[in-house]
């Protein structure tokens, strides 16, 4: 096998190796993501906190409501019971009564939206919890599949890597170094064929002198565009 043929074979192996590496990383990435469960758990936790805050707010409003109603009732008893006849005292009680009534109206107005918010947060938490439970169950199955697939992909990659190393060991260091540099800089294509005098990498027709040099060369030569090495078809 000529150096050109060896490099073409190595390139094919490296391209297959790159595919196996990508497949392995995709499996690992999915395993690391845990099927999106961490983010969903975080959403559940934050929603649970909102539910608790909404319940605390409702309890506070209900407590304020009961307290203000008692205050209003007490002030109205004093105001209209006839026991107080002093104008100054009556005026003070009326002022306090008006203030407490305003506070009561504000609390009554806030009750309904707070209740809606609490119910909404509770429903959202229930939905997220149900979704989390279903996805955790599905992830257990998927995780087993992925772990098995990871072993399979890893084994295939290692086997292909051994083939690659064996092939590379048969190529002179200078050719291998040039090939490696071009393979990395040209997105996995270091060796291209010449078909009817045209470089299949850059679609440029080679001068006669270059074709003659290529035919006489022991291995590939650099294309004039500098993008890849060449081998005659």
Secondary structure, DSSP 8 states (H G I E B T S, - for coil): --HHHHHHHHHHHHHHHHHHHHHHHHHHHHHHHGGGHHHHHHHHHHHHHHHHHHHHHHHHHHHHHHHHHHHHHHHHHHHHSS----HHHHHHHHHHHHHHHHHHHHHHHHHHHHHHHHHHHHHHHHHHHHHHHHHHHHHHHHHHHHHHHHHHHHHHHHHHHHHHHHHHTTS-HHHHHHHHHHHHHTTT--EEEEETTEETTT--B--HHHHHHHHH-SS-EE-TTSS-EEEE-
